[in-house]
């Protein structure tokens, strides 16, 4: 009877537990990323490299609010269908606005920051911003609703030298050389060249933006589809072919410039060519190799936001990933808020999306979850105080060190180190305590060596070098 009663009691408890579990969906909300500890270590390393490159080039850190007034975000191109709008709350300082919303990029918050601090800033103003943005768009593979963006911008007051456009390209090159994920190159064009060329073909002004967007899709949809879409837009077939032929001009940077000089494209076209020449001349002066920066007339950056130089960065052999860092020059940053002309140039890395793609493509394979270099373990809890003392000593040597303090068998402790990818275990037992030594185990090779406490630092360095 007791067994039957216990069985029934277990079934009741099990059923109640299952019932309770069914009430909760613990999967991540669609479009919101979650990285493992090993992946997060890669992300943090990237953030450190990116921040370091930005600061070495003179960019200042700016932290803007995650929340801005909804009407301000809408004033600078926010799509209300993609913005996360918060429930209206009454503010102590202002009750006249419609509500608040979460930032969808770092550019609008930058415009607002400049407007708020216009008289305090030294121009040209170089800033970087790293942090999450949120967009309520349809989530899909590699495209998130919450993602980190890493931006730099150079803002001028009234005018901004084209040399800044070259400096931005240099930052891109420095970044990806330091991140060391493979060969890459930066494709550079100027929107004035394309706009001037389209105008010279008598493309209607109202259609130029649409033509630009179609050209921008060339790599995604192919030449045949681009021709088809241009004709659908109302561009004559012969002109559509001429546009396609123009975007396919290839060769060295010098050869492409020579071809451009032979084309009569009008005043804006000529201005764009001269601007781009100035940028490439500055890149040459800074000894940027030509295999890193390539003139590419198919780069349009479909947004009307860009008005001059545009950039896209491609990882060689993984062109299907698309651009891994993009940006360009724009004429108006915050005029709508300040009434002043504030031209700028900048780039952005969608860090979350990029890392997700690199992990999926096995371009980056996170090696270990833990930053710990040395794990201190004992054969018995009796020697824990000795182990804690040794742990403090090794941390003082500058090694990332962790003490395993649970009462587990030696095999379980080694398993813990293996699961976290900890490269070295320092083992203490009765014999070691008596002799004043420790065992150093290389977890990769399996080799184990006994050393005195005086030899400990050298022994660890030999393995961790």
C-alpha positions in Angstrom: 0.0 0.0 0.0 2.8 2.4 0.9 4.5 1.7 -2.5 1.2 2.4 -4.3 0.6 5.5 -2.3 4.2 6.8 -3.1 3.8 6.0 -6.8 0.5 7.9 -6.9 2.1 10.8 -5.0 5.0 10.9 -7.5 2.6 10.9 -10.5 0.6 13.7 -9.0 3.8 15.7 -8.4 5.3 14.9 -11.8 2.0 15.9 -13.6 1.8 19.1 -11.6 5.4 19.9 -12.6 4.8 19.2 -16.3 1.6 21.3 -16.2 3.4 24.2 -14.6 6.2 23.9 -17.2 3.7 24.1 -20.1 2.7 27.6 -18.9 6.0 29.1 -19.8 7.7 29.5 -23.2 11.3 29.9 -22.3 12.6 30.2 -25.9 14.2 33.5 -26.9 11.7 36.0 -28.4 12.0 36.1 -32.2 14.8 38.4 -33.4 16.5 38.8 -30.1 20.0 37.3 -29.9 21.6 35.1 -27.2 25.3 34.2 -27.3 27.0 31.4 -25.5 29.8 32.2 -23.1 32.4 31.2 -25.7 30.7 33.4 -28.4 30.3 36.2 -25.9 34.0 36.1 -25.2 34.6 36.6 -29.0 32.1 39.5 -29.0 33.8 41.2 -26.0 37.2 40.8 -27.7 35.9 42.4 -30.9 34.4 45.3 -28.9 37.8 45.9 -27.3 39.5 45.9 -30.7 36.9 48.1 -32.3 37.0 50.6 -29.5 40.8 50.6 -29.5 40.9 51.4 -33.3 38.3 54.1 -33.0 40.1 55.8 -30.1 43.6 55.5 -31.8 42.1 57.5 -34.7 40.8 60.3 -32.4 37.2 59.4 -32.1 35.4 60.4 -28.8 33.0 58.1 -27.0 29.4 59.3 -26.8 26.7 57.5 -25.0 23.2 58.5 -26.0 19.8 57.5 -24.4 18.3 54.2 -25.6 15.0 56.1 -25.5 14.2 59.3 -27.5 11.1 61.3 -28.1 9.1 59.6 -30.8 8.6 62.8 -32.9 12.4 63.4 -33.0 13.0 59.9 -34.3 10.3 60.3 -36.9 11.7 63.7 -38.0 15.0 61.9 -39.1 13.6 59.1 -41.1 12.2 56.7 -38.5 9.7 54.2 -39.8 6.8 54.1 -37.3 6.0 50.5 -38.4 9.5 49.4 -37.4 10.0 51.6 -34.3 9.3 50.2 -30.8 7.1 52.9 -29.3 6.7 53.0 -25.5 3.5 53.5 -23.7 3.1 57.2 -23.1 4.1 58.4 -19.7 3.9 61.9 -18.2 7.3 63.5 -18.0 8.2 66.0 -15.3 9.9 68.3 -17.8 7.6 68.1 -20.8 4.1 66.7 -21.4 3.6 68.1 -24.9 5.3 65.4 -26.9 3.5 62.3 -28.3 5.5 59.7 -26.5 8.9 57.9 -26.4 10.4 55.3 -28.6 13.6 53.1 -28.6 16.4 54.2 -30.9 16.6 52.3 -34.2 20.2 53.4 -35.1 23.0 55.6 -33.7 22.7 58.3 -36.3 19.5 60.0 -35.2 20.7 60.1 -31.5 24.0 61.6 -32.8 22.0 64.3 -34.6 20.1 65.0 -31.4 23.3 65.0 -29.3 24.9 67.5 -31.6 21.8 69.7 -31.5 21.7 69.6 -27.7 25.4 70.4 -27.3 26.1 72.5 -30.5 27.8 75.3 -28.8 30.0 73.0 -26.6 31.5 70.9 -29.4 34.8 71.3 -31.2 34.4 70.8 -35.0 35.0 68.7 -36.9 33.4 66.5 -34.2 34.6 62.9 -34.2 32.5 60.5 -32.2 32.0 56.8 -31.9 29.1 55.0 -30.4 28.8 51.3 -29.6 25.6 49.7 -28.2 22.3 48.2 -28.9 19.6 49.5 -31.2 16.1 48.0 -31.7 13.9 47.7 -34.8 10.5 46.1 -34.9 11.0 44.6 -38.3 10.4 41.0 -39.4 13.0 38.8 -37.9 14.9 36.3 -40.1 18.1 34.4 -40.2 21.0 36.8 -39.6 18.6 39.8 -39.1 17.7 40.8 -35.6 15.3 43.1 -33.9 17.9 43.9 -31.2 21.5 44.2 -32.3 24.7 46.0 -31.5 26.0 48.7 -33.9 29.4 50.2 -33.8 29.5 53.6 -35.5 31.9 56.4 -36.2 31.1 59.8 -37.7 33.0 63.0 -38.5 30.8 66.0 -38.4 31.7 69.4 -39.8 30.2 72.8 -39.2 29.2 74.3 -42.6 31.8 72.2 -44.4 33.9 69.0 -44.1 37.1 68.2 -45.9 37.1 65.3 -48.3 40.2 64.0 -46.5 37.9 62.8 -43.8 36.4 60.4 -46.3 39.8 58.9 -46.8 40.5 58.7 -43.1 37.2 56.8 -42.6 38.4 54.2 -45.2 41.7 53.9 -43.3 39.7 53.1 -40.1 37.9 50.3 -41.9 41.2 48.8 -43.1 42.8 49.0 -39.7 39.7 47.4 -38.1 39.6 44.3 -40.2 43.3 43.9 -40.3 43.3 43.8 -36.5 40.2 41.6 -36.3 42.1 39.1 -38.6 39.1 37.2 -40.0 40.5 36.8 -43.5 41.2 38.8 -46.7 38.9 41.8 -47.4 38.7 44.9 -49.4 36.7 48.2 -49.2 34.7 49.1 -52.3 34.4 52.9 -52.7 32.3 55.0 -55.0 30.7 58.5 -55.1 26.9 59.0 -55.4 27.5 62.2 -57.4 29.1 60.1 -60.2 26.0 57.9 -60.4 23.5 60.7 -60.1 25.3 62.8 -62.7 25.5 59.9 -65.1 21.8 59.2 -64.7 20.9 62.9 -65.2 23.0 63.0 -68.4 20.9 60.0 -69.7 17.9 62.2 -69.1 16.5 60.0 -66.4 13.7 61.9 -64.7 14.7 63.5 -61.3 11.9 61.7 -59.6 13.1 58.3 -60.8 16.8 58.7 -59.9 16.3 57.5 -56.4 14.5 54.4 -57.6 17.2 53.7 -60.3 19.8 54.0 -57.6 18.0 51.4 -55.4 17.8 49.0 -58.4 21.5 49.4 -59.2 22.3 48.8 -55.5 20.6 45.4 -55.8 22.9 44.3 -58.7 24.8 41.7 -56.6 21.7 40.3 -55.0 19.5 39.9 -58.1 21.9 39.8 -61.1 22.3 41.9 -64.3 19.2 40.4 -66.1 16.9 41.2 -63.2 18.4 44.7 -62.9 17.7 45.4 -66.6 14.2 44.0 -66.2 13.5 46.3 -63.2 14.9 49.4 -64.8 12.6 48.8 -67.9 9.6 48.2 -65.5 10.4 51.6 -63.9 10.1 53.2 -67.3 13.8 53.5 -68.4 14.3 52.7 -72.1 15.9 49.4 -72.7 19.0 50.9 -74.4 19.5 53.4 -71.6 19.0 50.6 -69.0 21.8 48.6 -70.8 24.0 51.7 -70.8 23.5 52.0 -67.0 24.4 48.4 -66.5 27.5 48.7 -68.7 28.6 51.7 -66.7 28.3 50.0 -63.3 30.4 47.0 -64.8 33.4 49.1 -65.7 36.3 47.3 -64.1 40.1 47.3 -63.9 42.7 48.9 -61.6 41.7 52.0 -59.8 43.8 54.1 -62.2 42.2 52.3 -65.2 38.7 53.1 -64.0 39.6 56.7 -63.4 40.9 57.0 -67.0 37.6 55.5 -68.3 35.6 58.0 -66.2 37.6 60.9 -67.7 36.5 59.9 -71.1 32.8 60.0 -70.2 30.9 63.2 -70.6 28.6 63.0 -67.7 27.8 66.6 -66.8 28.9 68.9 -64.0 27.8 66.8 -61.1 29.4 63.7 -62.6 32.7 65.5 -63.0 32.5 66.9 -59.5 32.0 63.4 -58.2 35.0 62.0 -60.1 37.2 64.8 -58.8 36.0 64.2 -55.2 36.8 60.5 -55.5 40.2 61.2 -57.0 41.0 63.4 -53.9 40.0 60.5 -51.6 42.1 57.9 -53.5 45.0 60.3 -53.6 44.9 60.7 -49.8 44.7 56.9 -49.4 47.8 56.6 -51.5 49.6 59.2 -49.4 48.7 57.1 -46.3 50.2 54.0 -48.0 46.9 52.1 -48.1 47.5 49.1 -50.5 45.3 49.1 -53.6 44.2 45.5 -52.8 42.5 47.0 -49.7 40.5 49.9 -51.5 38.9 49.4 -54.8 36.9 51.8 -57.0 33.6 50.1 -57.7 31.0 52.0 -59.8 28.2 49.5 -58.8 28.2 50.7 -55.2 25.2 52.9 -54.7 24.1 52.5 -51.1 20.4 52.8 -52.0 19.4 55.3 -49.2 19.0 58.9 -50.3 20.7 59.7 -47.0 24.1 59.4 -48.7 25.2 62.2 -51.1 28.9 61.6 -51.8 31.5 59.0 -51.0 30.0 55.6 -50.2 31.7 52.4 -48.8 31.0 48.7 -48.6 33.5 46.2 -47.2 33.6 42.6 -48.6 35.2 39.5 -47.0 37.1 37.7 -49.8 35.7 34.3 -50.5 32.5 35.0 -48.5 30.9 37.6 -50.8 27.5 36.0 -50.0 27.7 37.6 -46.5 27.3 41.0 -48.2 28.9 44.1 -46.8 30.4 43.7 -43.4 30.9 47.4 -42.8 29.2 50.2 -44.7 28.7 53.9 -44.7 29.3 57.2 -46.6 29.0 60.9 -46.7 25.9 62.9 -46.1 25.1 66.6 -46.3 22.6 67.0 -43.5 23.0 65.5 -40.0 20.9 67.8 -37.7 19.7 70.7 -39.8 16.1 69.8 -39.0 16.9 70.3 -35.3 19.5 73.2 -35.6 18.9 75.1 -38.8 22.6 74.8 -39.5 24.4 72.8 -42.2 26.3 70.0 -40.6 27.8 67.6 -43.2 29.3 64.4 -42.1 30.8 61.1 -43.1 30.7 57.8 -41.2 30.5 54.0 -41.1 28.6 51.4 -39.2 29.3 47.8 -38.3 26.2 45.7 -37.5 28.2 43.7 -34.9 25.5 41.2 -33.8 24.5 40.3 -37.4 28.1 40.0 -38.6 29.2 37.8 -35.7 26.2 35.6 -36.1 27.0 35.1 -39.8 30.7 34.4 -39.0 29.8 31.8 -36.4 27.4 30.1 -38.8 29.9 30.0 -41.6 32.6 28.6 -39.3 34.8 31.6 -40.2 35.1 32.1 -36.4 34.9 29.1 -34.1 35.0 30.1 -30.5 37.7 28.1 -28.7 36.7 28.2 -25.0 34.0 29.5 -22.8 36.1 30.6 -19.8 38.8 33.3 -19.6 40.4 31.1 -16.9 44.0 30.1 -17.7 44.7 28.1 -14.6 42.4 25.9 -12.5 43.5 25.0 -9.0 42.2 21.6 -7.9 42.8 19.3 -4.9 42.8 15.6 -4.3 40.9 16.3 -1.0 39.1 19.2 0.7 41.7 18.8 3.5 44.2 20.8 1.3 41.7 23.5 0.3 43.4 26.2 2.4 46.7 25.4 0.6 45.0 25.5 -2.7 43.4 28.9 -2.0 46.8 30.3 -1.0 48.4 29.0 -4.3 45.5 30.4 -6.2 46.1 33.9 -4.8 49.8 33.5 -5.6 49.2 32.6 -9.2 46.7 35.5 -9.7 49.4 37.7 -8.3 51.6 36.5 -11.2 49.1 37.9 -13.7 47.4 34.7 -14.7 43.6 34.3 -14.9 43.1 31.8 -12.1 40.1 30.0 -10.6 39.9 27.7 -7.6 37.7 24.7 -7.8 36.2 24.6 -4.3 33.5 21.9 -4.5 34.1 18.5 -2.9 34.3 16.4 -6.1 36.5 13.5 -7.4 39.6 14.5 -9.3 38.1 13.2 -12.6 35.1 15.5 -12.2 37.4 18.4 -11.6 39.3 17.7 -14.8 36.0 17.3 -16.7 35.1 20.8 -15.5 38.3 22.2 -16.9 37.9 20.4 -20.2 34.3 21.6 -20.7 35.3 25.2 -20.2 38.5 24.9 -22.2 40.8 25.8 -19.3 44.3 25.0 -20.6 46.1 24.3 -17.3 45.3 22.6 -14.1 47.4 22.9 -11.0 46.9 19.9 -8.7 47.5 19.8 -5.0 47.5 16.6 -2.9 49.0 15.3 0.3 52.4 14.5 -1.3 52.6 17.9 -2.9 51.8 19.7 0.3 54.4 17.8 2.2 57.1 18.4 -0.4 56.1 22.1 -1.1 55.4 21.3 -4.8 52.4 21.2 -7.2 51.5 19.2 -10.3 51.1 21.3 -13.5 48.9 19.5 -16.0 48.7 20.7 -19.6 45.1 19.9 -20.5 45.8 20.0 -24.3 48.7 17.5 -24.4 47.9 15.7 -21.1 51.4 16.1 -19.9 51.8 16.5 -16.2 54.9 17.9 -14.4 55.8 18.4 -10.8 57.4 21.7 -9.9 58.5 23.5 -6.8 56.6 26.7 -5.9 59.7 28.7 -7.0 59.5 27.0 -10.5 55.7 27.5 -10.7 55.6 30.8 -12.6 58.1 29.6 -15.2 56.3 26.3 -15.7 53.0 28.1 -16.3 54.5 30.5 -18.7 56.0 27.6 -20.7 52.6 26.2 -21.3 50.6 29.5 -21.7 53.2 31.3 -23.9 
